[in-house]
Amino acid sequence: MQAQAATPEQGGTLTVPIITQTFLEDFNPLNGVQADIVSGTMFEPLWVQNTMAGEINWRLAESFTYGADKKSMTITLKDDLTWSDGEVLDADDLLFSLAIGGDDIKLDHTGQWANGVIESVEKVSDRAVKINFSEVNTTIDWYMPALWVIPEHIWADIDDKINYKNPNPVGSGPITEVTTVRGNQIEICRNPHYYKADQGLPYLDCIKFRQYSDNSQIQPALMADEIDWGSNFVADIDKTYVEPSPDTHGYWYPANDLWNLYMNTREAPFDRVEFRKAVSMAIDRETIVDLATYGYATPESSVVGIGEFFGAHFNDKVNKKYADLAEYNPDEAIKLLDKAGYKDVDGDGYRENPDGTEIDFDIHIVNGWTDVVQAVQMVTEYLADVGIKANTRTLEWSVYDAALKDGTYDMSFNWSVTNGQDPIQAYLNYYHPARVGEIWHANHGMASEELGALVDEYSRIDDQDRREEILAELMTFTAENLPFVPVMSNATWFQYNTTRVDGFPSDDNPYVHPNFYNGGSKLLVFENLHAK
């Protein structure tokens, strides 16, 4: 954590942008409707895995311990925790928050009930809860930060927990008091009963969330000093943002998650691996990165399913064997398509399926995500060059989200869980059958019990050699079958303005990965921020 020369005075407001069509009076952490507003700063996690610092930052919990047989974990909360309404936050709340995931899989944000790891939970003291596993497990601590710890005295009587709006939220984080709700602005201020208040935290009084329809609206707001912390793509940032105000405008773009073109392999033409391989070789990743992201992202040079964030885990042998699939080679793509029977039967310049049916599909992306929208548009142009007709289809988040989870898309451009604690988390969300319908990355049609068993085995053992073998098997499966095409490792979009607020992480002071959309990372940044 960043060291302060002296304890800053309290006061000030942080202003951040959110891309949405309108804000809602909905502060339910369980439904994800406004997760970026409530995660971390309104509802704190048990702990934060600070991968950049290589340490655990303890939040509501003070510790966890695995049982001697590795078939249980006991989580102990800090002493003297309270909710923002002054009620005690204790093991009853933690037990309740864990148990509801076992009652309803939609409330299991850890995924550990859904994949069969958690067998039961029990209270062992006023501050401790024991989680019992169905079998040996050594990695469940990776997933516990995703648990929403919510107040039992509020939520126990709520029957429909997903659709409840939670208009008067009671939280645990540094900001909990909703002072403004308008379609274009939400302001949330200091928790009057925050457990770190005796340390002078938080330094800032409030966070003001401002609504923008897309990135193109955010860029001028950044230039005009209306935003303190930006997490969006900015075109030509050195010239447009830093040069006009070099003393107060800055950015830091560390490597982040891998973005993939997910394909619905249950449907033609994506049901044949020859077509999927042709798609991979038809696209020019370097040009997409240069033009759509101004070179800030990293073009992917492998198709194994993990990106540059996990570069230390690459298997050189597997990467080399399948490297040609990540190379821009439209001539080879055309040969593959011709050989597999995808030909232009009617002479319109586009190929048909081998049975003569039309190929004409949409690639989903969220409206307003200007950099990745441009990337998708470029993909459609590259596909057209090899005779494949594809269209860019921009959607509102809720439609995009549902199509990915339900598996009703043709092709969709989306990120992956390749920026966590371990690369196995990516494959868990790609291939474990328990994640199908629960996450954006699993409903491509190739999740299976066999692959899920490999992921589960990895989680039960601490034999590093066997773990590397399992990763190699999953990488090989991904490269040979290509249910998705890796395109680029995105940058972490992070712009900061120190006109009013200071204490941001930077390349010179990298105390945490500056990912606003990760509640834990956002919380650690916010805790360091103070008014100038």
N, C-alpha and C positions, 0 to 999 in steps of 0.2 A: 504494500500500500504506500502511496505517496506520503512522504514525510513533510509535515507543515512546519515552517520556521517558528510560528507561534500560533496558538489557537485562534482561528478566525472568529470574528464577531458573527452573530446570527443576523439573518436578514437577506433579502433579495429573492428573485424569482428566476428560474431556468425556463427558457422558452424553447420548445421542440416542435418539429412538424410531424404530422401523421397524414399519410395518404388515405383518404376515405371520401366517400360522397357526402356523408354527414355524420356527426357524432350523435350518440344515443345516450339516454339516461339508463345505462346498463353497465353495472360494475360487478357482474357475476364472473369470477375467475374460472368457473368450471365450463362455461360454454364457449370461451375463446372469442366472443364477439368483439371485445375491446381489450384483448390480452396485453397489447403493448402499453396500455394505459395503467393496468392494475398489476402487472407482473413485477416482482422485485420490490418496487417502491411502495406499493399499497399492501401487498401480501408477500412477506419475506419467505425465502426458502429455508430449509433446515441448514443447509450449508451451500457454499459456492465452490465449485472446483475451478480454481484460478489456474488454468493451464499455462498461461503466459508466465506467471510467477512460480509455477510448479508447486503449488501449495493449496491446502484447503482453508478457506475463510469461513470460520464457524459463524452461523447466524442464529437462528432460533435454537439449534442444537449446540451442545458443548462437546459431544463426542458420539461415536458409534463404535461398537465392538462386535466382531463375529464370534459366534460360539466356537468352542474347541473342535466340534465336529463339522464346522462350516455349514451347518444346516439351520442357522438362525443368526439374527442380528439384533442387538439391543441399541436403541437410540435414546440418549439422555438429553433432555432439554436443559437449557440454562435456567438458573434460579430467578425468581422474581420477574417473570415475563407477564405482560398484561396486554389485553386487547385495547383498541383505541377508545372503547367505551368504559374502560377502567376495570373490566372483569378479568379475572386471572386466566392466563393462557397456560395450560398444563397438559399432562398426559392424556386426560379425557379428550381434549381437542385433537391431539395427534392420533389417538386411537380411532376416533370418529372419522377423521380425514382419511385415514388409511382404509378403514372398514367399508366406507361407501364405494370404494373402487371394487371391492369384492362383491358388493350387492348389485352394482351396475357397471358393466365394462366401459360405458361411455364416460364414467367418472374416474376411470383409472388412468391418470395422466402419466404414471410411471411405466405403464405397460407390464408390470410384474405380476399382477393378477391375471391379465389376459394371456400371458405366455406360460402360465402355470407355475411360476417360481414361488409366489407367495401362497402358502397353505392356510395360514391363520395369523391373527394378530392378537396380542394380549397386553394388558396393562400390568406392569411389574412394580411400579411405584408411582408416586404423584408426579414424577418427572420423567419416567422411563416407560418405553413401550418395546415389547419384543416381537419381532417379525419371524415367524417360523416358515421355513422353506420346505418345498416338496422333495427336494434333493439337495445335494451339496451345491453351494453357490459362493463365488468369490468376487462378484462384480455388482451386486445389487446396489452398492453405495453410489455407483455412477448414475443411477436412475432416480434416486431419492430427491435430488434437488428439483425435480419436476413435480413433486407432490405439492398440491395446494393445501396448505394447512389453514383450515377455516374454523371459525368459532362454533362449537357445538351448540351453544345456547341460542344462536341465531338460526342455524341451518337444520337442526334436528326436526323442527316442525314444518320444514319446507318439503312438500311432497314431490313437486316437479322441479328438481334441483337444476336441471339443464336450462329450462325456460324462465326461471325466476330472474327478474331484472336486478335485484339487489340495489335498489335506488338509494338506500341509506347505508353504505358499506361500513362494516366494522372490520378493520384490518390490523396487521401487526407491524407494518413497515413504517418508514419515516414520514411518509405523507399519506393521509387517510381521509382528510376532511374536505369534502367536495363543496367548493364555494361558488362555482359557475358551471352551468351546463347549457350550452347553446349549440346550434347545429354546426357552427364553425369554431367553437372554442370550449375547452374544458379546463378548469383550474382546480387543482387539488393541493391542499396545504398541510401544514405540520400536524403530526399525530400528537395529541395532548398528553398521551400516556406512553410515549415511545421508550423502550427499555434502554436506549442509549442516550437519553436526554441528559443524564448526569455527566456525560462526556462532551456536552455542548452540541450534540448531533440531533438532527441534521443542521448544517450551517445555514443552508438556504431555507427559506420559509415555504416556498411553493414550486410546483411545476405547472407551467401553462402549456397545454397541448393545443396546437393550432391545426385546423383542417385545411388540407390542400388536395386538389383533385389529381394532380400528377407532379412528376419531377420538374416539369417546365415552369410551374408556379413557385416551386421551392427555391430554384436558383436565384431569381431576382430578390426574393425575400432574404436570402443569405447575403447577397451583395448589399442590401439596404440595412443590414444589421438588425433585422427583425427576429432573427433566429440565433440562438446561442450554440446549439448542438444539432448538426445535420447528419443524417444517416442515409443519404440518397446520392445518386449519381449526379455529378456536376461536370458539364462539358468543359474541357480545356482549363482545368481548375487553377493551374499556376497563373495563367494570364487573366482569367475572369474573376477569380476570387482572392488569390494571395497578393498579386502585384499591386492592386489598388490600396490595400491596407496591410502591408507586411508585418506591422507591429502587433496586430490583433487578430488577423485571419490566418488560420493554419489548417492542415489536414494531415492525416496519417492513414495509410491504406495497407495494413498487414494482410497476409493471405487469409482467405476464409474458405467457405464451402464450395464443393464441386457442383456445377450446374449440368444437368443431363436432359436430353430429349427422351422422355419416357414414352414407350410405345405399348399399345394394347395388343399383346401378342395372341389374344384369343380371336382376333379378327383379321381378315385379309386387308391389306397385303402384309401386315406386320406378323402374321403367323408363320412366315418362313424366314429363317435366319439369313438366307442369301439376300433378301430385301433389306433386312436390318443392317447387314454388313455394307451393302451398297450405300445406304444412307450415311453411314459413318465415314466412308471414303469420299463421298460426294461433297462434303462441306469443308471449307477452308477456315479452320479454326483461328489461324493467326490473323487473317484479314478481319474476321468477325470481331476479335478482341481489339485490333487496332482501330477499327471504325466505330464499333458500337460502344466500346468502353474506353476509348482514347488510350489504349494500351495499358490500362491500370490492372485489368485482370490478367490471368496467365492461360495461354492456350494449352489444352490438355494434350499430352504426348503419349498417354496410355489409355486403355479402355477397360481397366480392371476394377473401376468403381470407387477408388479413393483418389483424392487430389493432392495438391501441393501442401496443404495443411498437415497431411500425414505422410509427407515425402520420406521421412525416415523409415516408414514401414513398407515402402515399395519392395517388391521382389524382382530383382534385376532379370532373373531368368524368365519369369513370366512376362514381364514387360517387353523384353526383347522378342519373345516368340510372337507376340501379337501387336508389335509396334506398327506394322503396316496398316492396321485397321484405323489408326488415328492419323494417318498421313492423308493429305489432300491429293487424291488420285482419281479424278473423274473418269479417266479412260478405263481404269480397272473396275470402277463402279458400273460403268456401261457394260463391260464384258460380263460381270456377274449377273446383271439384270437380264441381258440377252440370253445367257446360258440357262437361267432359271425360268425362262418363258415369259418374262414381262416385256411385251412388245407393243408397239403402236399399231394397232389393228385398223383403226379407222382413219389414220392419216392426219389427225389433228395436232400432232406434235407431242402428244402425251401417251405414255404407256398404259396398257390395260393389264389386269390380272391374267394369269395363264388360262383361266376359264372364260376370258373375254369380257368380264365385268369391268366397269369403270374404276379407275383409281382417282379419287378426288377427296382429300381429307383436310381437316382443320388442325392447326397447331395452336393449342391454348396458351395464353399468357394474360396476365392481369393488366387491365386498362390503366394507363398512367405510369407504368414502370418503363420509362422511355428507353433506357439502355437495353434492357432485355427484349423489349418490343422490337427494337431495331435489329437485335440479334436474330430474332425469329423471322423477321422480314428477309434478312439475308439468307437464312436457311432455306426459305421457300424459293429464293432465286437460284441458289446452288442446286436444289433438287430439280428445278425446272430445266437446268442445263443438262441433266441426265435423263430428262423425259418424265419426271414425276411431278404430278400436279398437287400442290399443297397450298394452303391459304393461312394467313395470319388471322387468328380470331381473338380479339381482345375481349375480356370478360370482367365483370365485377368479381371481387374476391370470393364472395359466398358461392357463386356459380363455379368458379375455377376450383375452389376448395372441395366442393361436393363431387365434382366430376373426377378429380384425382382419387379421392377416398373411395368413391363408389365404383371406379373402374369404367366410367362411361365415356371417357375421352378416346380419341384416335391417337393423337400425339400431344404431349404437353411438355412445356419447358419449365423445369422446376429445380430447386436446389436438392440437397441431400444432407444426411446427418454425418458429414465428414469434417466436423470441426468440434468434436467432443473430446472425451478422455481417451478413447481407443478406437481403432478402425473397425472393430467388430460391431460397434454401434451402427455403422453404416449398413453392414450386411444384415444385422437384425431387422432394420427398417426396410431393406430391400426384399428380404426373402423369408422372414419368419411368418408362418401362416397366422399367428396371433395378431400380427400388425396389419393384416389385410382389412381394409375398411376403417382403420384407426389412424392411419398416417398417409401422407401424400405419395409415398414412394414404393408401396408394396403391391398395389393392385394392377400390375402390368400383366399378370397371368402366369408368372413363373415362381411365385412363392410356393414352397412345398414343405412337407413334413421332413423330408430328407435334409434339405438345406437348413431348416429350423433346428434339426437335431445337431448339426455341426455348430451352429451358433450357441445352442444350449450347452454343448460339451465344452466349448471355449469358456463359458461362464462358470463351469464347475471345477475347472482345473487351474493350477498355477504353474504347470510345466511349460516353460517358455518355448521349448523346441516343438512340442505338440501344438501349441498355439500358432506358431509360425506355419506349421504344416496346414492347419485349418484355414488360416488366412490365404495361403497359396491355393488351396482347393477352391475357395470362394472366389478368389481373383480369376482363376482359370475358368470356372463356370461362367463368370460374368463376361469374360473376353470371348469365350467360345459361343455363347448364346445371345449376348447383347440385347437383353430386354429393354435397355436404355443405352443411349449413345452419349458418353461424356464429351462435353464441349469445352468448358473452361473452368478454372478455379477462380471464383470471383474474388475481388478485393473486398475488404471490410470498408464500406463507405463511411467515412468519419471526418466531418468537418467541424471545426470549433472556432468560436469567436470570443475573445477575452475582453471585449469592451466592457461588459458588465459582470461577467462570471469568469473565475479562474480556477485552476486545479485540474485541468483535463490531462489525460494520459497523452503521450506523444512518443515519437521514435526515440527521443532522448530520455524519456521517463515512462517506460512501458510497464506500468504497474498492473495493468489488466488489459485484456483484449477488448477494444472499444465497441462492442457489439450492442447497440441499443435494443435490438430485438431479442436478446437473451436477458431475461429478467435479472439473473445473478450478476452479469457483467454490468448491466445498467445500474444496479444497486451500488456496486463498488465504485463506479465512477461518480454517481450522485453523492455518495458519502464524502468524497474528496472535494467536491465543488463548493465554492464560497464566493460571496459578492466581493467585488474589488473596491 
